[in-house]
Amino acid sequence: MCNCLFKNTMKSVSVLFAFLALLVAANAKTLLGGEEAYSPNAKDEEVVFAMQSINDKYANDASRTLVKIIHATSQVVEGSIFRYTIEVTGGADGNEVCEVSVWSQPWLTDASLRYQIVDDITCRPLYSGVTQALDAIEKFLNRRWFNTYYMRIKNSPAILQVRSYGEERFKISKIEMSYTSCIKSTAFALTDISELIKDCPVEADADVEVTCSATVVKSGGPYTVESHQCEPNFA
């Protein structure tokens, strides 16, 4: 009888350990402080604190107000760190994109320590980088297409710009390309094309030869065309 009791006890312990192992595995990401995307509300205390901190940093400018939260993540680290990419309005440069991280410990008795800024707050004009992204497309397509003349963007394409920590991404559509009167240099493959074509405008009555869409990414290095599609397809 004692042997049976021992076996039953060991079986119960084994089941308990198996359950605990599954529980730990299921929550490993949270326990290790994994960063996860989430959907905050503009009235959340962390978001309100983030906006107050942005205005504190740029106290000499007009007060900025939140337009929308572009991207947000949370991370468990002795409380939670909330990282926000926020579009704001009211600054001297018009709409801006700000990146701010808030460390939240709402249980602390000292109210001044419940919410703290982690890292530096950065704000940039919403459409900064667009010119560089369009330049990257012109360089990419002119290198790819073996035409006699350089081609340039004729119109103002539709642009969706997304920023998240460490990366800028531009989704650009309705890119109308037309020929210039500049003949391609034999050194164009070894030269910065933007220097070669900066004095090669597209004439107002030039025909649109091809219409493209492209995704341009900047992540630490230069602006790079990640993908593209053109009609008709030159190459």
LUMSEMI-85595 format. One line per 4 residues: their letters; for each residue x, y, z of C-alpha. Coordinates in steps of 0.02 Angstrom, whole numbers, plus 50000, padded with zeros to 5 digits. Example, Ala and Ser with C-alpha at 12.3 -4.5 7.8 and 13.67 -1.06 7.14 Angstrom:
as> 50615 49775 50390; 50684 49947 50357
% end
This chain:
mcnc> 50000 50000 50000; 50141 50118 50041; 50222 50082 49874; 50061 50128 49783
lfkn> 50047 50289 49882; 50226 50334 49837; 50193 50299 49653; 50035 50404 49653
tmks> 50127 50547 49739; 50268 50542 49612; 50142 50537 49470; 50056 50692 49539
vsvl> 50223 50782 49556; 50268 50736 49376; 50102 50804 49313; 50128 50964 49412
fafl> 50303 50989 49340; 50240 50955 49164; 50103 51086 49188; 50228 51213 49254
allv> 50345 51179 49107; 50204 51212 48984; 50156 51371 49077; 50335 51435 49072
aana> 50353 51392 48887; 50190 51480 48844; 50246 51638 48933; 50431 51632 48893
ktll> 50423 51782 48780; 50341 51888 48914; 50456 51825 49051; 50609 51866 48946
ggee> 50547 52041 48909; 50496 52011 48729; 50439 52165 48633; 50262 52151 48564
aysp> 50153 52264 48457; 49995 52328 48540; 49855 52453 48507; 49857 52598 48631
nakd> 49725 52730 48658; 49763 52916 48647; 49697 52935 48825; 49812 52803 48899
eevv> 49918 52877 49037; 50078 52822 48950; 50026 52907 48787; 49975 53066 48879
famq> 50144 53067 48967; 50233 53039 48800; 50147 53192 48725; 50185 53297 48879
sind> 50368 53246 48867; 50375 53292 48682; 50308 53465 48721; 50427 53483 48869
kyan> 50575 53448 48754; 50517 53573 48623; 50454 53701 48749; 50514 53847 48643
dasr> 50400 53795 48498; 50212 53794 48483; 50124 53656 48577; 50110 53494 48479
tlvk> 49954 53386 48478; 49934 53203 48434; 49869 53161 48261; 49885 52972 48268
iiha> 49991 52832 48341; 50081 52754 48193; 50162 52610 48287; 50173 52551 48467
tsqv> 50257 52409 48561; 50263 52353 48742; 50401 52262 48835; 50399 52190 49011
vegs> 50553 52256 49105; 50522 52286 49293; 50360 52363 49238; 50333 52399 49053
ifry> 50424 52499 48921; 50308 52571 48790; 50387 52629 48627; 50286 52745 48517
tiev> 50301 52813 48341; 50179 52959 48344; 50123 53084 48213; 50100 53257 48289
tgga> 50049 53427 48224; 50084 53605 48281; 50273 53611 48258; 50365 53739 48154
dgne> 50391 53611 48014; 50209 53559 48005; 50164 53379 48042; 50305 53278 48118
vcev> 50342 53099 48167; 50408 53079 48344; 50485 52927 48426; 50473 52913 48614
svws> 50492 52773 48743; 50403 52775 48911; 50450 52665 49059; 50293 52633 49159
qpwl> 50292 52579 49343; 50119 52637 49399; 50126 52552 49570; 50266 52665 49635
tdas> 50215 52782 49776; 50322 52924 49707; 50215 52994 49566; 50367 53074 49481
lryq> 50443 52900 49453; 50290 52809 49388; 50323 52864 49209; 50497 52902 49143
ivdd> 50571 52934 48971; 50692 52803 48905; 50817 52859 48771; 50806 53026 48683
itcr> 50647 53094 48605; 50666 53127 48418; 50547 53220 48302; 50567 53245 48115
plys> 50458 53322 47979; 50331 53195 47920; 50393 53194 47741; 50579 53210 47769
gvtq> 50668 53082 47664; 50543 53084 47521; 50664 53172 47403; 50799 53044 47442
alda> 50675 52902 47414; 50625 52970 47243; 50809 52994 47198; 50840 52811 47245
iekf> 50702 52757 47126; 50773 52860 46981; 50947 52789 47012; 50882 52611 47023
lnrr> 50776 52618 46865; 50907 52708 46760; 51036 52577 46807; 50914 52437 46770
wfnt> 50851 52500 46603; 50974 52505 46457; 50899 52655 46368; 50994 52785 46269
yymr> 50924 52930 46370; 50903 52956 46556; 50727 52945 46624; 50657 53045 46768
ikns> 50498 53054 46870; 50377 53176 46788; 50235 53186 46912; 50205 53194 47100
pail> 50179 53011 47149; 50067 52948 47287; 50173 52918 47443; 50139 52821 47602
qvrs> 50278 52845 47728; 50295 52732 47879; 50425 52752 48016; 50465 52630 48154
ygee> 50617 52616 48266; 50773 52606 48159; 50684 52603 47991; 50598 52716 47865
rfki> 50487 52637 47733; 50408 52726 47583; 50272 52644 47479; 50263 52748 47320
skie> 50138 52721 47179; 50087 52805 47016; 50268 52849 46973; 50265 52916 46795
msyt> 50434 52905 46707; 50478 53006 46552; 50633 53026 46446; 50748 53175 46464
scik> 50858 53244 46325; 51016 53187 46415; 51110 53041 46339; 51173 52915 46464
staf> 51357 52931 46506; 51468 52780 46479; 51518 52802 46661; 51341 52801 46730
altd> 51364 52629 46809; 51510 52694 46913; 51444 52868 46951; 51313 52942 47066
isel> 51171 52958 46940; 51089 53098 47038; 51237 53208 46993; 51223 53161 46809
ikdc> 51036 53194 46793; 51011 53343 46909; 51022 53461 46759; 50912 53351 46649
pvea> 50731 53406 46675; 50581 53321 46598; 50492 53431 46472; 50312 53475 46515
dadv> 50247 53394 46354; 50353 53236 46371; 50258 53073 46353; 50244 52956 46501
evtc> 50338 52800 46447; 50310 52690 46598; 50214 52696 46763; 50288 52611 46916
satv> 50261 52576 47099; 50403 52542 47221; 50447 52516 47403; 50601 52609 47466
vksg> 50681 52567 47633; 50810 52657 47738; 50878 52557 47884; 51044 52627 47942
gpyt> 51120 52634 47768; 51069 52721 47606; 50893 52727 47534; 50866 52562 47444
vesh> 50731 52503 47324; 50664 52344 47404; 50537 52301 47269; 50461 52378 47113
qcep> 50336 52346 46974; 50317 52440 46810; 50194 52441 46666; 50248 52412 46531
nfa> 50389 52309 46604; 50552 52375 46531; 50659 52241 46616
% end
